Amino acid sequence: MFNLGTIKESMKKLIYLEEQTMANKFLKTATALTIMGTSLLGA
């Protein structure tokens, strides 16, 4: 039998990691767009 507490903790960790990954992707995209916009304005 699985311990429900253990499963819940694992789910929380997975969700947390997923959120961190999404935040990182968003930050990278925002940074890339900012750099592109700056270089276009500077051109």
mmCIF file of the N, C-alpha and C atoms, coordinates in Angstrom:
data_MODEL
# 
_entry.id   MODEL 
# 
loop_
_atom_site.group_PDB 
_atom_site.id 
_atom_site.type_symbol 
_atom_site.label_atom_id 
_atom_site.label_alt_id 
_atom_site.label_comp_id 
_atom_site.label_asym_id 
_atom_site.label_entity_id 
_atom_site.label_seq_id 
_atom_site.pdbx_PDB_ins_code 
_atom_site.Cartn_x 
_atom_site.Cartn_y 
_atom_site.Cartn_z 
_atom_site.occupancy 
_atom_site.B_iso_or_equiv 
_atom_site.pdbx_formal_charge 
_atom_site.auth_seq_id 
_atom_site.auth_comp_id 
_atom_site.auth_asym_id 
_atom_site.auth_atom_id 
_atom_site.pdbx_PDB_model_num 
ATOM 1   N N  . MET A 1 1  ? 0.831  -1.212 0.000   1.00 0.00 ? 1  MET A N  1 
ATOM 2   C CA . MET A 1 1  ? 0.000  0.000  0.000   1.00 0.00 ? 1  MET A CA 1 
ATOM 3   C C  . MET A 1 1  ? 0.867  1.265  0.000   1.00 0.00 ? 1  MET A C  1 
ATOM 4   N N  . PHE A 1 2  ? 0.455  2.216  -0.810  1.00 0.00 ? 2  PHE A N  1 
ATOM 5   C CA . PHE A 1 2  ? 1.141  3.505  -0.843  1.00 0.00 ? 2  PHE A CA 1 
ATOM 6   C C  . PHE A 1 2  ? 0.692  4.358  0.324   1.00 0.00 ? 2  PHE A C  1 
ATOM 7   N N  . ASN A 1 3  ? 1.594  5.153  0.820   1.00 0.00 ? 3  ASN A N  1 
ATOM 8   C CA . ASN A 1 3  ? 1.246  6.113  1.862   1.00 0.00 ? 3  ASN A CA 1 
ATOM 9   C C  . ASN A 1 3  ? 0.740  7.369  1.159   1.00 0.00 ? 3  ASN A C  1 
ATOM 10  N N  . LEU A 1 4  ? -0.496 7.767  1.460   1.00 0.00 ? 4  LEU A N  1 
ATOM 11  C CA . LEU A 1 4  ? -1.085 8.925  0.785   1.00 0.00 ? 4  LEU A CA 1 
ATOM 12  C C  . LEU A 1 4  ? -0.276 10.192 1.017   1.00 0.00 ? 4  LEU A C  1 
ATOM 13  N N  . GLY A 1 5  ? 0.278  10.342 2.207   1.00 0.00 ? 5  GLY A N  1 
ATOM 14  C CA . GLY A 1 5  ? 1.093  11.522 2.500   1.00 0.00 ? 5  GLY A CA 1 
ATOM 15  C C  . GLY A 1 5  ? 2.289  11.611 1.575   1.00 0.00 ? 5  GLY A C  1 
ATOM 16  N N  . THR A 1 6  ? 2.919  10.465 1.312   1.00 0.00 ? 6  THR A N  1 
ATOM 17  C CA . THR A 1 6  ? 4.091  10.434 0.439   1.00 0.00 ? 6  THR A CA 1 
ATOM 18  C C  . THR A 1 6  ? 3.705  10.831 -0.982  1.00 0.00 ? 6  THR A C  1 
ATOM 19  N N  . ILE A 1 7  ? 2.566  10.314 -1.456  1.00 0.00 ? 7  ILE A N  1 
ATOM 20  C CA . ILE A 1 7  ? 2.097  10.634 -2.808  1.00 0.00 ? 7  ILE A CA 1 
ATOM 21  C C  . ILE A 1 7  ? 1.806  12.128 -2.914  1.00 0.00 ? 7  ILE A C  1 
ATOM 22  N N  . LYS A 1 8  ? 1.146  12.674 -1.898  1.00 0.00 ? 8  LYS A N  1 
ATOM 23  C CA . LYS A 1 8  ? 0.829  14.107 -1.914  1.00 0.00 ? 8  LYS A CA 1 
ATOM 24  C C  . LYS A 1 8  ? 2.101  14.944 -1.962  1.00 0.00 ? 8  LYS A C  1 
ATOM 25  N N  . GLU A 1 9  ? 3.103  14.550 -1.188  1.00 0.00 ? 9  GLU A N  1 
ATOM 26  C CA . GLU A 1 9  ? 4.372  15.289 -1.180  1.00 0.00 ? 9  GLU A CA 1 
ATOM 27  C C  . GLU A 1 9  ? 5.040  15.222 -2.550  1.00 0.00 ? 9  GLU A C  1 
ATOM 28  N N  . SER A 1 10 ? 5.014  14.045 -3.168  1.00 0.00 ? 10 SER A N  1 
ATOM 29  C CA . SER A 1 10 ? 5.610  13.880 -4.494  1.00 0.00 ? 10 SER A CA 1 
ATOM 30  C C  . SER A 1 10 ? 4.900  14.752 -5.514  1.00 0.00 ? 10 SER A C  1 
ATOM 31  N N  . MET A 1 11 ? 3.570  14.797 -5.444  1.00 0.00 ? 11 MET A N  1 
ATOM 32  C CA . MET A 1 11 ? 2.785  15.623 -6.357  1.00 0.00 ? 11 MET A CA 1 
ATOM 33  C C  . MET A 1 11 ? 3.139  17.097 -6.172  1.00 0.00 ? 11 MET A C  1 
ATOM 34  N N  . LYS A 1 12 ? 3.252  17.515 -4.919  1.00 0.00 ? 12 LYS A N  1 
ATOM 35  C CA . LYS A 1 12 ? 3.599  18.914 -4.640  1.00 0.00 ? 12 LYS A CA 1 
ATOM 36  C C  . LYS A 1 12 ? 4.945  19.254 -5.249  1.00 0.00 ? 12 LYS A C  1 
ATOM 37  N N  . LYS A 1 13 ? 5.912  18.345 -5.103  1.00 0.00 ? 13 LYS A N  1 
ATOM 38  C CA . LYS A 1 13 ? 7.248  18.580 -5.647  1.00 0.00 ? 13 LYS A CA 1 
ATOM 39  C C  . LYS A 1 13 ? 7.201  18.664 -7.169  1.00 0.00 ? 13 LYS A C  1 
ATOM 40  N N  . LEU A 1 14 ? 6.438  17.770 -7.797  1.00 0.00 ? 14 LEU A N  1 
ATOM 41  C CA . LEU A 1 14 ? 6.332  17.776 -9.257  1.00 0.00 ? 14 LEU A CA 1 
ATOM 42  C C  . LEU A 1 14 ? 5.709  19.072 -9.744  1.00 0.00 ? 14 LEU A C  1 
ATOM 43  N N  . ILE A 1 15 ? 4.621  19.487 -9.091  1.00 0.00 ? 15 ILE A N  1 
ATOM 44  C CA . ILE A 1 15 ? 3.937  20.724 -9.477  1.00 0.00 ? 15 ILE A CA 1 
ATOM 45  C C  . ILE A 1 15 ? 4.870  21.911 -9.281  1.00 0.00 ? 15 ILE A C  1 
ATOM 46  N N  . TYR A 1 16 ? 5.609  21.903 -8.155  1.00 0.00 ? 16 TYR A N  1 
ATOM 47  C CA . TYR A 1 16 ? 6.539  22.993 -7.867  1.00 0.00 ? 16 TYR A CA 1 
ATOM 48  C C  . TYR A 1 16 ? 7.618  23.076 -8.944  1.00 0.00 ? 16 TYR A C  1 
ATOM 49  N N  . LEU A 1 17 ? 8.182  21.923 -9.315  1.00 0.00 ? 17 LEU A N  1 
ATOM 50  C CA . LEU A 1 17 ? 9.219  21.898 -10.345 1.00 0.00 ? 17 LEU A CA 1 
ATOM 51  C C  . LEU A 1 17 ? 8.665  22.394 -11.673 1.00 0.00 ? 17 LEU A C  1 
ATOM 52  N N  . GLU A 1 18 ? 7.443  21.982 -11.999 1.00 0.00 ? 18 GLU A N  1 
ATOM 53  C CA . GLU A 1 18 ? 6.808  22.409 -13.244 1.00 0.00 ? 18 GLU A CA 1 
ATOM 54  C C  . GLU A 1 18 ? 6.636  23.925 -13.258 1.00 0.00 ? 18 GLU A C  1 
ATOM 55  N N  . GLU A 1 19 ? 6.191  24.478 -12.126 1.00 0.00 ? 19 GLU A N  1 
ATOM 56  C CA . GLU A 1 19 ? 6.005  25.928 -12.036 1.00 0.00 ? 19 GLU A CA 1 
ATOM 57  C C  . GLU A 1 19 ? 7.334  26.655 -12.192 1.00 0.00 ? 19 GLU A C  1 
ATOM 58  N N  . GLN A 1 20 ? 8.392  26.117 -11.588 1.00 0.00 ? 20 GLN A N  1 
ATOM 59  C CA . GLN A 1 20 ? 9.717  26.726 -11.699 1.00 0.00 ? 20 GLN A CA 1 
ATOM 60  C C  . GLN A 1 20 ? 10.178 26.731 -13.156 1.00 0.00 ? 20 GLN A C  1 
ATOM 61  N N  . THR A 1 21 ? 9.939  25.604 -13.857 1.00 0.00 ? 21 THR A N  1 
ATOM 62  C CA . THR A 1 21 ? 10.341 25.490 -15.254 1.00 0.00 ? 21 THR A CA 1 
ATOM 63  C C  . THR A 1 21 ? 9.590  26.508 -16.107 1.00 0.00 ? 21 THR A C  1 
ATOM 64  N N  . MET A 1 22 ? 8.272  26.630 -15.865 1.00 0.00 ? 22 MET A N  1 
ATOM 65  C CA . MET A 1 22 ? 7.461  27.588 -16.613 1.00 0.00 ? 22 MET A CA 1 
ATOM 66  C C  . MET A 1 22 ? 7.952  29.010 -16.362 1.00 0.00 ? 22 MET A C  1 
ATOM 67  N N  . ALA A 1 23 ? 8.262  29.323 -15.111 1.00 0.00 ? 23 ALA A N  1 
ATOM 68  C CA . ALA A 1 23 ? 8.748  30.659 -14.770 1.00 0.00 ? 23 ALA A CA 1 
ATOM 69  C C  . ALA A 1 23 ? 10.065 30.939 -15.482 1.00 0.00 ? 23 ALA A C  1 
ATOM 70  N N  . ASN A 1 24 ? 10.952 29.955 -15.522 1.00 0.00 ? 24 ASN A N  1 
ATOM 71  C CA . ASN A 1 24 ? 12.243 30.118 -16.192 1.00 0.00 ? 24 ASN A CA 1 
ATOM 72  C C  . ASN A 1 24 ? 12.050 30.351 -17.686 1.00 0.00 ? 24 ASN A C  1 
ATOM 73  N N  . LYS A 1 25 ? 11.151 29.563 -18.306 1.00 0.00 ? 25 LYS A N  1 
ATOM 74  C CA . LYS A 1 25 ? 10.883 29.720 -19.741 1.00 0.00 ? 25 LYS A CA 1 
ATOM 75  C C  . LYS A 1 25 ? 10.334 31.113 -20.013 1.00 0.00 ? 25 LYS A C  1 
ATOM 76  N N  . PHE A 1 26 ? 9.406  31.556 -19.157 1.00 0.00 ? 26 PHE A N  1 
ATOM 77  C CA . PHE A 1 26 ? 8.807  32.877 -19.325 1.00 0.00 ? 26 PHE A CA 1 
ATOM 78  C C  . PHE A 1 26 ? 9.868  33.969 -19.219 1.00 0.00 ? 26 PHE A C  1 
ATOM 79  N N  . LEU A 1 27 ? 10.734 33.846 -18.212 1.00 0.00 ? 27 LEU A N  1 
ATOM 80  C CA . LEU A 1 27 ? 11.790 34.846 -18.019 1.00 0.00 ? 27 LEU A CA 1 
ATOM 81  C C  . LEU A 1 27 ? 12.733 34.879 -19.213 1.00 0.00 ? 27 LEU A C  1 
ATOM 82  N N  . LYS A 1 28 ? 13.107 33.693 -19.708 1.00 0.00 ? 28 LYS A N  1 
ATOM 83  C CA . LYS A 1 28 ? 14.018 33.627 -20.856 1.00 0.00 ? 28 LYS A CA 1 
ATOM 84  C C  . LYS A 1 28 ? 13.369 34.261 -22.082 1.00 0.00 ? 28 LYS A C  1 
ATOM 85  N N  . THR A 1 29 ? 12.084 33.972 -22.294 1.00 0.00 ? 29 THR A N  1 
ATOM 86  C CA . THR A 1 29 ? 11.367 34.534 -23.435 1.00 0.00 ? 29 THR A CA 1 
ATOM 87  C C  . THR A 1 29 ? 11.280 36.048 -23.313 1.00 0.00 ? 29 THR A C  1 
ATOM 88  N N  . ALA A 1 30 ? 10.912 36.527 -22.121 1.00 0.00 ? 30 ALA A N  1 
ATOM 89  C CA . ALA A 1 30 ? 10.797 37.966 -21.890 1.00 0.00 ? 30 ALA A CA 1 
ATOM 90  C C  . ALA A 1 30 ? 12.138 38.651 -22.111 1.00 0.00 ? 30 ALA A C  1 
ATOM 91  N N  . THR A 1 31 ? 13.206 38.034 -21.629 1.00 0.00 ? 31 THR A N  1 
ATOM 92  C CA . THR A 1 31 ? 14.545 38.605 -21.795 1.00 0.00 ? 31 THR A CA 1 
ATOM 93  C C  . THR A 1 31 ? 14.920 38.660 -23.270 1.00 0.00 ? 31 THR A C  1 
ATOM 94  N N  . ALA A 1 32 ? 14.649 37.577 -23.990 1.00 0.00 ? 32 ALA A N  1 
ATOM 95  C CA . ALA A 1 32 ? 14.973 37.524 -25.416 1.00 0.00 ? 32 ALA A CA 1 
ATOM 96  C C  . ALA A 1 32 ? 14.198 38.590 -26.178 1.00 0.00 ? 32 ALA A C  1 
ATOM 97  N N  . LEU A 1 33 ? 12.907 38.751 -25.858 1.00 0.00 ? 33 LEU A N  1 
ATOM 98  C CA . LEU A 1 33 ? 12.086 39.762 -26.527 1.00 0.00 ? 33 LEU A CA 1 
ATOM 99  C C  . LEU A 1 33 ? 12.604 41.162 -26.219 1.00 0.00 ? 33 LEU A C  1 
ATOM 100 N N  . THR A 1 34 ? 13.008 41.386 -24.982 1.00 0.00 ? 34 THR A N  1 
ATOM 101 C CA . THR A 1 34 ? 13.534 42.699 -24.594 1.00 0.00 ? 34 THR A CA 1 
ATOM 102 C C  . THR A 1 34 ? 14.808 43.009 -25.365 1.00 0.00 ? 34 THR A C  1 
ATOM 103 N N  . ILE A 1 35 ? 15.695 42.023 -25.461 1.00 0.00 ? 35 ILE A N  1 
ATOM 104 C CA . ILE A 1 35 ? 16.960 42.210 -26.187 1.00 0.00 ? 35 ILE A CA 1 
ATOM 105 C C  . ILE A 1 35 ? 16.671 42.493 -27.658 1.00 0.00 ? 35 ILE A C  1 
ATOM 106 N N  . MET A 1 36 ? 15.740 41.728 -28.242 1.00 0.00 ? 36 MET A N  1 
ATOM 107 C CA . MET A 1 36 ? 15.381 41.930 -29.645 1.00 0.00 ? 36 MET A CA 1 
ATOM 108 C C  . MET A 1 36 ? 14.809 43.326 -29.850 1.00 0.00 ? 36 MET A C  1 
ATOM 109 N N  . GLY A 1 37 ? 13.895 43.724 -28.965 1.00 0.00 ? 37 GLY A N  1 
ATOM 110 C CA . GLY A 1 37 ? 13.275 45.049 -29.067 1.00 0.00 ? 37 GLY A CA 1 
ATOM 111 C C  . GLY A 1 37 ? 14.303 46.156 -28.945 1.00 0.00 ? 37 GLY A C  1 
ATOM 112 N N  . THR A 1 38 ? 15.241 45.992 -28.029 1.00 0.00 ? 38 THR A N  1 
ATOM 113 C CA . THR A 1 38 ? 16.276 47.004 -27.817 1.00 0.00 ? 38 THR A CA 1 
ATOM 114 C C  . THR A 1 38 ? 17.165 47.126 -29.047 1.00 0.00 ? 38 THR A C  1 
ATOM 115 N N  . SER A 1 39 ? 17.545 45.997 -29.629 1.00 0.00 ? 39 SER A N  1 
ATOM 116 C CA . SER A 1 39 ? 18.429 46.028 -30.793 1.00 0.00 ? 39 SER A CA 1 
ATOM 117 C C  . SER A 1 39 ? 17.696 46.612 -31.999 1.00 0.00 ? 39 SER A C  1 
ATOM 118 N N  . LEU A 1 40 ? 16.386 46.358 -32.102 1.00 0.00 ? 40 LEU A N  1 
ATOM 119 C CA . LEU A 1 40 ? 15.609 46.923 -33.205 1.00 0.00 ? 40 LEU A CA 1 
ATOM 120 C C  . LEU A 1 40 ? 15.519 48.437 -33.063 1.00 0.00 ? 40 LEU A C  1 
ATOM 121 N N  . LEU A 1 41 ? 15.295 48.901 -31.838 1.00 0.00 ? 41 LEU A N  1 
ATOM 122 C CA . LEU A 1 41 ? 15.209 50.341 -31.600 1.00 0.00 ? 41 LEU A CA 1 
ATOM 123 C C  . LEU A 1 41 ? 16.562 51.002 -31.819 1.00 0.00 ? 41 LEU A C  1 
ATOM 124 N N  . GLY A 1 42 ? 17.622 50.293 -31.461 1.00 0.00 ? 42 GLY A N  1 
ATOM 125 C CA . GLY A 1 42 ? 18.967 50.839 -31.604 1.00 0.00 ? 42 GLY A CA 1 
ATOM 126 C C  . GLY A 1 42 ? 19.438 50.843 -33.048 1.00 0.00 ? 42 GLY A C  1 
ATOM 127 N N  . ALA A 1 43 ? 18.841 49.991 -33.891 1.00 0.00 ? 43 ALA A N  1 
ATOM 128 C CA . ALA A 1 43 ? 19.284 49.865 -35.281 1.00 0.00 ? 43 ALA A CA 1 
ATOM 129 C C  . ALA A 1 43 ? 18.941 51.118 -36.081 1.00 0.00 ? 43 ALA A C  1 
# 
